[in-house]
Amino acid sequence: QDFADSIYQMVAQKFQELTDNFTSMHARHKTLAGIVMTKGLDIRQAQVIVLSSGTKCINGEYINDQGLAVNDCHAEIVARRAFVHFLYSQLELHLSKRREDWERSIFVRLKEGGYRLRENILFHLYVSTSPCGDARLNSPYEITTDLNSSKHIVRKYHGHLRTKIESGEGTIPVRCHNAAQTWDGVLLGEQLITMSCTDKIARWNILGLQGALLSSFIEPMYLHSIIVGSLCHTGHLSRVMSHRIEDIGQLPASYRRNQLLLSGISHADARQPGKSPGFSVNWIVGNTDLEVINATTGKRTCGSPSRLCKHMFFTRWAKLHGKLSTRIPSHGDMPSVYSEAKLVAQTYQSVKQQLFKAFQKAGLGTWVKKPPEQDQFLLT
């Protein structure tokens, strides 16, 4: 509990610093998230590496086929994207000629090519309120130790994959029959569907936080713990995070069913009254500025793309692809299309399919994907 409280205090303090003692207009938030890095569980060496706020998603009419918009501006999702940005910077240190640069990196190079996290480095996610989706629907009862007897009830009410609703608050269970979204459908005003934060976090617990692109250079990166500020029911949370996909089966080397430590905090912040702001902010260690994204358009308030958009990540990935001796020596030519670059990490892709099948097999619904056209852009 002390550790969880310290993580929360560090995140709150950093946010206070960045928003001029909470006076700047961007201090307004309904949900705040942050990721803290520690060496072992030593809080004295802890460092806040990313911060974010936000509770909204992009409007379907702004969906972008050049990878220039951020689709999901919920705080914990933006925190993960900011974390991916941080991972790129850490890998880029290895391209430096200076030895002290790569000694500063959180990655060590593997003999067979590719990179792994240094020993004993842990990541902790703080989020000020329970992630939307199944984790936020407080369970009507504590799940008893005898899971089997209550399994059929759990099946019925709980654990179902849920989706966020465009320009609305809250989530609804996935409608099984209509799992495919189409580009023209969305542009003609069909509501854009985005998976809930609970489901995305459950996915990170199998696939890691690094995403498909980075998986061609590094091993999966998992969170060590999640600390939730309010609306928290840890028994329910842990069921949602890990028990839903107990029968996912054998996972390939370096992938695992990550068992998170979960905690609330002793004194939750009072929730901010009023409507959720329409913007999302993000900050990444090593970058002085707080970036502000308009959650409706998925771009910065000035109209230019965010540093967290797919296009930016693809550009950085392509640079690394050219220069790093990658994990898979048979990497082949540089793919020029984003969707093809994601397929380079074959193991990642097959584990992803395994995860989706496990959700379906457990009767929890079908993962809803964005229209494929969204990822068919070229590197310009």
Stockholm file with secondary structure:
# STOCKHOLM 1.0

chainA/1-380         QDFADSIYQMVAQKFQELTDNFTSMHARHKTLAGIVMTKGLDIRQAQVIVLSSGTKCINGEYINDQGLAVNDCHAEIVARRAFVHFLYSQLELHLSKRREDWERSIFVRLKEGGYRLRENILFHLYVSTSPCGDARLNSPYEITTDLNSSKHIVRKYHGHLRTKIESGEGTIPVRCHNAAQTWDGVLLGEQLITMSCTDKIARWNILGLQGALLSSFIEPMYLHSIIVGSLCHTGHLSRVMSHRIEDIGQLPASYRRNQLLLSGISHADARQPGKSPGFSVNWIVGNTDLEVINATTGKRTCGSPSRLCKHMFFTRWAKLHGKLSTRIPSHGDMPSVYSEAKLVAQTYQSVKQQLFKAFQKAGLGTWVKKPPEQDQFLLT
#=GR chainA/1-380 SS CHHHHHHHHHHHHHHHHHTTTTTSGGGCCSCEEEEEEEETTEEEEEEEEEEEECEEECCGGGCCTTSCSCSEEEHHHHHHHHHHHHHHHHHHGGGSSCHHHHHHSSEEECTTSSEEECTTEEEEEEEEECCSSTTTSCCSSCCCSCHHHHHHHHHHHSSCCEEEETTSSSEEECCGGGCBCCHHHHHTTCCCEEECHHHHHHHHHHHCSSHHHHTTTBCCCCCSEEEEEESCCHHHHHHHHTGGGGGGCCCCTTCCCCCCEEECCSSCCCCCCSCCCSEEEEEETTCCCCEEEETTTTEETTSSCCTTSHHHHHHHHHHHHHHSCCSSTTCCSCCSBHHHHHHTCHHHHHHHHHHHHHHHHTTCCCCCBCCGGGGCCBCC
#=GC SS_cons         CHHHHHHHHHHHHHHHHHTTTTTSGGGCCSCEEEEEEEETTEEEEEEEEEEEECEEECCGGGCCTTSCSCSEEEHHHHHHHHHHHHHHHHHHGGGSSCHHHHHHSSEEECTTSSEEECTTEEEEEEEEECCSSTTTSCCSSCCCSCHHHHHHHHHHHSSCCEEEETTSSSEEECCGGGCBCCHHHHHTTCCCEEECHHHHHHHHHHHCSSHHHHTTTBCCCCCSEEEEEESCCHHHHHHHHTGGGGGGCCCCTTCCCCCCEEECCSSCCCCCCSCCCSEEEEEETTCCCCEEEETTTTEETTSSCCTTSHHHHHHHHHHHHHHSCCSSTTCCSCCSBHHHHHHTCHHHHHHHHHHHHHHHHTTCCCCCBCCGGGGCCBCC
//
